Amino acid sequence: SAVISQKPSRDICQRGTSLTIQCQVDSQVTMMFWYRQQPGQSLTLIATANQGSEATYESGFVIDKFPISRPNLTFSTLTVSNMSPEDSSIYLCSVDALAGVYNEQFFGPGTRLTVL
Amino acid sequence: QKEVEQNSGPLSVPEGAIASLNCTYSDRGSQSFFWYRQYSGKSPELIMSIYSNGDKEDGRFTAQLNKASQYVSLLIRDSQPSDSATYLCAARSGTYKYIFGTGTRLKVLA
């Protein structure tokens, strides 16, 4: 399995500002994922991040709004740019990691973002 | 479009009963299947994974997979109020591609 930490755990931000969320995993992983989850809603995948290449964004998400860095095999950042109240959500980092014989997906604790 | 479908619930069961959670998936190429438990305000926690047809037991949890019917289920025996949460079903569909259901909310009544 994998142990994942995220910083910050929560933040309250002003409209028009940007926030960078950090995700650290305790082992080297090829793929990391960023999700958004509104309260009471299901997970929405923002992008997948492979070390050494550009992140791959899902429909409805663009790099200018959600730039992602993946500088090495244990770390990634997601920036939420030019924030509006509609960006208020929980942002989750996850990884695809080897668990025994097969790969499984593990989630970090999340970052709760409120935009005023 | 590849999908995983779950009944949103809530599924209410009395304490001590068996809770049965179900999901179906559309991609016949999916090879791995997962159940996550998510408490309100927390992140999803992987509780069961299953890769071959049949049953897999871990404590009070049993995952069942039927690839012919494209059906995955999770049974929780001796349900406790602490089991009250949303349960997400997921299928790994290709390399690094996970498809999540929308989750079933379980309420265990004391």
Interface residues (C-beta under 8 A of the other chain):
Chain A: S1 T30 M31 F33 S42 L43 T48 I90 L92 D96 A99 Y102 N103 E104 Q105 F106 F107 G108 P109 G110 R112
Chain B: S32 F34 Y36 G41 K42 S43 P44 E45 L46 S49 Y51 L88 A90 R92 Y96 Y98 F100 G101 T102 G103
